Amino acid sequence: IQWKRGRSLTYREVTRKQRSKSGRRAGQIRTITRKEKSDSFFHFFSPPEMPKLDDMDEDEADALEEAFDQDYDIAQSFRSHIIPKAVLWFTNEGVEDGMQEMIEEAARAMEQNNEE
């Protein structure tokens, strides 16, 4: 997503004032603006950078694989439950029906994970 300047929901601009302590600019104040990542739903659509396989051990590889599996499950839930009923979700008509289905599916998934 190409956000308009100052309208991004994924990052926020943090402004700090910094005073120079030494040198020819001693005592002068400058303003520093930097972007900080904020919690946002839209980060789901930005894939993480893949580390090189040579640099990671087996535990890191397993953690990365599990993270990708969770992302895939979330994407499948969007695809099968939210997108087909998008208008109903938008108008709050599908919330109760959809929520009940999602709760039941989450319970089944948790039971499967506990059995493994």
Backbone torsions as a table, in degrees:
resi	resn	phi	psi	omega
1	ILE	NA	131.1	176.2
2	GLN	-97.2	101.1	-178.0
3	TRP	-80.5	147.6	172.3
4	LYS	-69.4	152.2	-177.1
5	ARG	-57.6	127.2	178.6
6	GLY	81.5	1.0	-176.8
7	ARG	-113.1	4.5	-176.2
8	SER	-67.8	135.1	176.8
9	LEU	-92.3	-6.3	-176.3
10	THR	-98.6	-21.3	179.0
11	TYR	-134.4	153.4	174.1
12	ARG	-126.7	148.9	179.9
13	GLU	-91.8	128.1	179.4
14	VAL	-111.8	126.0	-178.6
15	THR	-109.8	129.9	178.4
16	ARG	-128.8	148.9	173.8
17	LYS	-101.5	135.4	-177.8
18	GLN	-128.6	132.1	-179.9
19	ARG	-103.3	131.6	177.8
20	SER	-76.5	132.7	-175.8
21	LYS	-95.3	-27.7	-177.7
22	SER	-142.6	173.4	179.7
23	GLY	90.3	-171.7	-177.1
24	ARG	-73.6	-14.1	178.0
25	ARG	-101.3	21.2	-178.3
26	ALA	-58.3	132.1	178.4
27	GLY	88.3	-13.7	179.6
28	GLN	-79.5	148.8	-178.9
29	ILE	-110.6	133.4	174.8
30	ARG	-125.4	154.1	-179.0
31	THR	-103.2	129.5	179.5
32	ILE	-114.1	128.7	177.6
33	THR	-117.0	129.3	177.3
34	ARG	-137.3	159.2	-179.5
35	LYS	-97.4	132.6	174.3
36	GLU	-116.8	139.2	179.1
37	LYS	-71.4	130.9	178.1
38	SER	-111.4	158.9	177.9
39	ASP	-64.4	126.8	-177.7
40	SER	-155.2	143.5	173.8
41	PHE	-60.0	-32.0	-173.8
42	PHE	-71.0	-15.5	176.3
43	HIS	-67.4	-20.4	178.2
44	PHE	-59.0	-31.6	-175.9
45	PHE	-87.3	-1.1	176.6
46	SER	-105.6	108.0	-176.7
47	PRO	-67.5	146.7	178.3
48	PRO	-70.8	158.3	176.9
49	GLU	-74.2	134.2	-179.9
50	MET	-81.7	124.6	174.6
51	PRO	-73.2	159.4	178.7
52	LYS	-69.9	139.0	-177.5
53	LEU	-64.4	-25.8	179.0
54	ASP	-68.9	-27.8	-174.3
55	ASP	-88.8	-10.0	-175.2
56	MET	-110.6	149.6	176.8
57	ASP	-93.5	-177.9	-174.0
58	GLU	-65.7	-37.7	179.8
59	ASP	-64.6	-41.9	178.1
60	GLU	-65.2	-39.3	179.2
61	ALA	-64.5	-40.9	178.1
62	ASP	-65.1	-41.3	178.8
63	ALA	-63.8	-41.2	179.2
64	LEU	-65.6	-41.9	178.6
65	GLU	-63.6	-40.7	178.8
66	GLU	-65.3	-38.9	177.8
67	ALA	-63.1	-42.4	178.6
68	PHE	-66.8	-36.4	177.0
69	ASP	-63.7	-41.3	178.4
70	GLN	-65.0	-42.4	177.7
71	ASP	-61.3	-40.5	179.1
72	TYR	-63.3	-42.7	179.2
73	ASP	-62.5	-41.0	178.4
74	ILE	-63.7	-43.9	179.8
75	ALA	-63.0	-40.0	177.9
76	GLN	-64.3	-37.8	177.7
77	SER	-64.1	-42.3	176.2
78	PHE	-59.7	-46.1	-176.0
79	ARG	-64.6	-40.9	-174.1
80	SER	-91.7	-25.3	-174.6
81	HIS	-111.8	-41.6	-172.4
82	ILE	-87.2	-51.1	-173.5
83	ILE	-62.6	-45.2	180.0
84	PRO	-62.3	-25.3	-178.4
85	LYS	-115.2	32.7	-173.5
86	ALA	-57.8	-43.2	-178.8
87	VAL	-65.9	-40.4	178.6
88	LEU	-64.7	-38.8	177.5
89	TRP	-65.8	-41.1	-178.3
90	PHE	-63.7	-37.9	-178.6
91	THR	-91.6	5.2	180.0
92	ASN	65.6	15.7	176.5
93	GLU	-81.3	-28.8	-176.4
94	GLY	-95.5	2.6	-174.1
95	VAL	-62.9	-51.1	-175.7
96	GLU	-67.5	-45.7	179.0
97	ASP	-62.6	-48.2	-177.9
98	GLY	-67.5	-37.8	-179.5
99	MET	-65.2	-40.6	179.6
100	GLN	-63.2	-43.7	178.0
101	GLU	-62.4	-43.3	-178.8
102	MET	-66.5	-37.6	178.4
103	ILE	-64.4	-43.6	179.4
104	GLU	-64.7	-41.9	179.5
105	GLU	-65.8	-40.2	178.1
106	ALA	-63.8	-39.6	178.7
107	ALA	-64.1	-42.4	177.6
108	ARG	-63.3	-41.4	-179.8
109	ALA	-65.0	-39.0	178.7
110	MET	-66.8	-37.9	177.5
111	GLU	-63.9	-41.8	178.1
112	GLN	-63.3	-41.0	179.4
113	ASN	-65.7	-37.2	-179.9
114	ASN	-70.5	-31.8	178.7
115	GLU	-70.7	-29.9	-179.0
116	GLU	-76.6	NA	NA
